[in-house]
Amino acid sequence: MDPRALALIDVLVLTDGVAGHDRSSDGVVAALARHHDVRPSWLGIREIRPRSRRIARFSAALMPPDRWIADRVALAPERVATAWRESAVDAFPEHADIVVSTGPATAAANIAIARRYRAKNIYCGFPKWPVRGFHVIVSPIPSGSAAVLEAPRPSNIDATALPAPRPLKETGPRTLALLFGGESKHYAYTHSDMTRLAASLRAILERETDWTLDVYDSRRTATGLFDAFLDALAPLGPRLTAHRFAAGGVASNADAYAADLVMVTADSLSMVTESISAARPTLVIRAENYVGPARDRLEIDTLISRRLVAATDFAALDHDVLIATPCPPRVSQPEALSRLLAERGL
């Protein structure tokens, strides 16, 4: 379609500075751009933490929006990542047709700011009672709320624009990618975890001598632990390549989605979703003592039941597990979300 034939819309993206949240919001923008001429503005905000986010969302839907925003939202333009700096604004723009955000720290602000502009809004996350003030909530798990659009976490990665992964069961050079999340309020990785994971990976690559491994850390990865992990993998020599978030920022893991198989630690559902969007065989790996929040476990179990991913522990990670990992269908996730949003009047 000729972009000049599309309607121009102003999209205000609210960011809390969390890389995974930014990638989901950017996925929404990419989907909207399939059926609109989109003019995005990225605005960094900081939540003035309320006693109850539930009450904050409720009041954001009822109070005069300008007063609510003045009391509950601080502008934080420094939170806009470098990848979106060209579209950054340091104050509220004059106009917005759609307000987009991801993450609980932005949910109430999304409601109030959309009301201020009399705009529609899209929130990426999990619906929490009471569900009001949102035109659409994009959620990976089902809900009885009419506002919820069940869909994979948004991503701007389009599998149809990437080469198909090469099957691991066939002979020849292959590239594995490991995406490592890191510390969270639910779990802190240990040296034993990293040693166990490194031993499993070394055993695989010692068997397959023409395979290579690219490893990527994240904003949450403890530097010392990851350095020790890389030291344990050093015998792989030039077959190991490390990509550090500190050097590359939000886009530092972009090349991972052209690998022949992607391993993702269970603490990062955003990277799991991106790997599925890239139509890579995706293996969710977890430390033996890692449990994670119930909603993450539900989401991963759903993905496993749909044969979009497989899962294993660090110690159980081996050649046979990799070979058995399913490959998701090669479809355009931005295009699929575009159609769903258009059906909702967006």
N, C-alpha and C positions, 0 to 999 in steps of 0.2 A: 504494500500500500504506500502511496506517495505521502510522506510526512506532511506535506503542505495541505493535504486534504483533511488532516486530523484537527480536532478542536484543541486549542491551546488552554492548558490548565496550569495554575500555580499550585505547587505541592510544597507544603512546609513540613520538613522532617525535623522532629525533635530528637536530639541525641543526648544520652547520659554519658557518652564517652566509652561505653563498653563495646569492644570490637565485635563480638558476636551479635549484639543488638544492632549495631550499625549495618552489618551484612544482611540481616533480615529486613531492615527498613529499606536498604538499597535494593533488595529483591522485589519489594513492593513497587518501588519507583520503576524498576526495569519492567515489571508486568504492566503497570499503567502506561508506560511508554510504547507498548505494543498497540494500544488503541487510542492514545492521546498524544498530542504534542506537549511534552512535559517540561515545565520550567521549575526545577527544584531549588529550594533554599534550605540549607542545613543550619539549624540553630542549636547551639549547645545550651543545655539548661541544667540546673541543680535543684533537686527537690529539697524544700525546707521540710524536713521529716516530720510528719504529723504523728500524734499518738496512735492513730489508727488509719491505715491506708484505706480501709473499707469506708470509714466515715468520710475520708478525704474525697474519694470517688463520688460518694453520694452527694456531698456538699458541692462538688465541682459541677454536678448536673443541675443544681437548684439555685445556688447563690448567683448574684450578679457577677458575670465572668471577670470583668476588669478588677473588681475588688478582690475576688478569690485569687487571681493571678498575682496581684500585688503582694498579697500576704503569704502565698505558698510557693512561688516560683522565683528563683534567682537565675539571671542570665549567666551563662558560663561559656562564652565563645571559644575558650581554649580547649573545650572538649571535642570540638569538631576535628576529626582525624585528617591527616594530610591528604588522604585519598579524595576527600570531598571539600578541600579547602577552597577550590575555585567557585564552589556554589555556597560558601559559607556567608552567613550574615551575623552581625553582632547585636542586632536588635530585632524586634518584631517587624516583619515587612508590612507594607500597607494592605496587602490583599493575600488571601489564600482560598483556594477552592477545596482542597483536601489537606487534612493534617494527618501525618503518619508518625508512628513511634513504636518502639519495642522496649519491653522491660517494665517491671512493676514500678520503678521510680518515676516513670513518665506517664503512667496510665491516667491518673487524675488530671495532670496538666494537659494531656491530650484532650480530655473532655472539655475542660474550661476554655482552652485556647480555640478549639473548634467552634464552641458556642460564641466566642468573641467575634470570630469571622463569619458566623452563620454558615460554616463550612461543613462538609461531610468529613468523617474521620475513619481511619483504619488503625487498629491496634494489633500488634503481633504478640501473642502470649496466651495465657490460660485464663478463661473466664472465671471470675469470682463474684459471688453473690454480694449485693444485688447487681445484675448486669443491666446497666442503663447508661445512657450518654454516649454509646458507641453506635456508629452506623454499621461497622463490620469489625468483628474480632477474628483474625486469622489464627486458627488453633490447630495443632496436629492431633488433638484428641477430640472425640465427639462431645456434644453438649446438647441439652434440650432447649437452649436459648436460641431464639430466632435471629439474634445478632451474630451468632457464631458461624463462621464459614470454615468447615473442616477441610484442611489442606495441609500439605507438607510445609514446614517452616520455609518462608520465602527465601529465594536465592537468585542472584543474577547470573548464575552459571547455567549455560545452555548446553546440554549434552550433545545436541545435534550439530554443534559447532566444534566439537572435539573429536579426535580420532577414537575409534573403538578400542577398548582394552584388548591386549593380546592374551589368549587363554594360557593360564599357568601350566595346564596339563600337557601342553605341547612343548617341544624342545626349542631352545633358542634364548637369546637375551631377554630379560624381563626387568622391569623397574617396580619395586615396592616403595610405597610411601608410608611413613608413620607420622600421624598428627597427634602430638601430645598436648593435652590441656594443662592440668596442674592443680595447684592448691585451691581449695574452696572451703566453705564453712562445713561441708559434709565429709571432707577427707583431706589428709595431708600425706603425700607420698613419702616413702621411706627409702633409705639406701638399699634395703633388702628388696623392695619392689623393683627398683631400677636394675639391680644386679640380676634378678630373676628374668626380667624382660630382656635384658641384653643377652643373657645366656641362651634364651629361646631363639632370638633373632640370629645369633651367631651360628647356632646349630643348623638353621634353615639355609643360611647363605654358604656355610661350609659344604652342604650337600649340593647346592645349586651354584656352581662356581661362575656361571655367566649372568647371575642375577645381581642387581645393584639395589642399594637402599638409600632413600632420601628421608631424612628425619627433620621434623619441624617442631619447634617449641611454640609457646603462646605467651600472651601477656601474663598469664597466671603461673607459668612454670618457674619453680625455684631454680635459680641459676646454678647454685652449687651442685644440686642433685643432677641436673641435666648435664653439667660438665663431667660428673663422675660416670654417668651413663655413656657419654661419648667416649670417655677413656676406655670403658669396658668393651666398646665396639671397635676400638682403634686397630685391632688385628685385621679388620676387613680392608684396611688401607684405602686405595682410591675408589673402592666399590661403595664407600660410605661418603655421603655428602650431608652436611648439617646446614640448615637454614634457620637463622635466629630472628625471632620477632623484633628484638631490639634494633636490628639492622634494617629490616625490611618493612616493619609496621604491619598494618592491617592486611596488605596484599602479599605478605611474605610467603604465604602458603599456596599461592595461585598455581604454581607449577605442579603441585601434588595431584591436582585433579586431571592430569594427563597420564598418571601412572597406570600400571596394569592391575594393581590392587592397592587399596588404601586401608590401613589400620588406623583406627581412631580410639583414643581412650574414652571410656564410658562417661566421663565427666563433661564432655563437650558435645551436646546434642546439635549445636549449630554446625560443627564440622562434620558430624555424621550426615546431617541433612545435605550439606554441600557436596559430599562425596556421592550420595544417592542422586542428586541433581546432575552430577557429572556422568552418571551411569557407570560408575566404577564398582567392581566387586568390593564390598565394604564389610570389614570385619571389626566389630566393636570389641575392644580388649579392656580387661579390668584387672586391677590388682586383687589378689585373693581376699583381702579384708575390705575391699571397697563395696559399699552397699548403695549409696546415692539416694536421692529423694524418691519418694514413691511415684511421683508424676513422671520422673525420668525413666524409672523401671517400667512403668506402664507404656510409655512411648516406645522404648526399645523392644519390649515384648510384642507390641503391635507390629513394629517393623519386621521382627523375626517371623511372626505368623504370616505376614504377607510376602515372605521370602525376598525382602528388600535388603536385608543385612543378615549376617551371622554373628555370633558372639562367643567369646572364650576367655579364660583366665590367662594371666601372663605365663604361668608355668605350663599350661596345656597348649600354648601356641606352638604349632608345629607345621610341617610341610603338608600333611594330610588335611589339616584344618583350612589352610589357605586354598588348597585345590578345591575343597568342597564349598567355598564361599560363593553364594549366588551373585549373579550380575543383574542389577536393576534394569528395567526397560529403558531404551534409549529414546527419551522423549524430551521435549522442551518444557521445563518447569515454568519459566517465565511466561510462555505462551499459554500453558494450562491455567495458571493463576490469572492471567489477563482475561481469559474467557469467563472465569468464575466471578471476577470483580465486575466485569461488564454486565453480567446477569443480575448483579446486585445494584445496578444503576451507577456504578463508579467507572 
